[in-house]
Every structure is written in C-alpha cells, then in structure tokens.
Amino acid sequence: MFDNNKFITKGIHENITLALQLFMWNCIDALKEHVNQLDHLQVFELSKQRSDDIFYQKIEHKQEIPQYFKTYNLLPSEMIDAKVFVIDDGKYSTMMLAEEY
C-alpha cells in the first residue's frame, strides 16, 4: 500500500503547505517500515497549539486497523487546523481534506 502514484486534491493544494504535505507522506512511508499492515485510510489531524507563548503545529497521525496513533509537534512558518485523509485505492494514493471526501 501507498507505493503507487500520489495525488493531492485542490483543497490540499490551496490550504496545506508543501512542507506539511511532504511531512505527512513521509509519516506514511515511515509507518510502512514499522508495521506489518497499513490501513488503506490514513488520518492526520492538524491543529494549532500554544504552550508558554510558543505556537506550534500539532499533527496526530492515526489508522484504525491495525490501530496506530502518533503525535508530532512542529514549528512551521504557517499553521492550520484541518483533518486530512490519505486514501490508497490500489491504483493510486490521494491526499484530501476531510470535507472533500
């Protein structure tokens, strides 16, 4: 899974920086190396967070089967609140905003 052509939707192109897109694709690639099975649906929840006057991008990466959850905290130039789905349908992988599903 996720070894095929990768596509993004218009919503991703317009709202998610290239750096965050690449980070999410890399998270999936890293997960492939550590688990025996990937779910065809990868979910990323992006949220703006603040801790002691420091703002950071929180990214929660999860899948349902087998269950997986990991949190990342980044200091990007732009931050966003969004839910992103990455779906592998066998022919290609598509990254989209949840509201585009």
Secondary structure, 3 states (H helix, E strand, C coil): CCCCEEEECHHHHHHCCHHHHHHHHHHHHHHHHHCCCCCCEEEEEEEEEEECCEEEEEEEEEECCCCEEEEEEECCCCCCCEEEEEEECCCEEEEEEHHHC
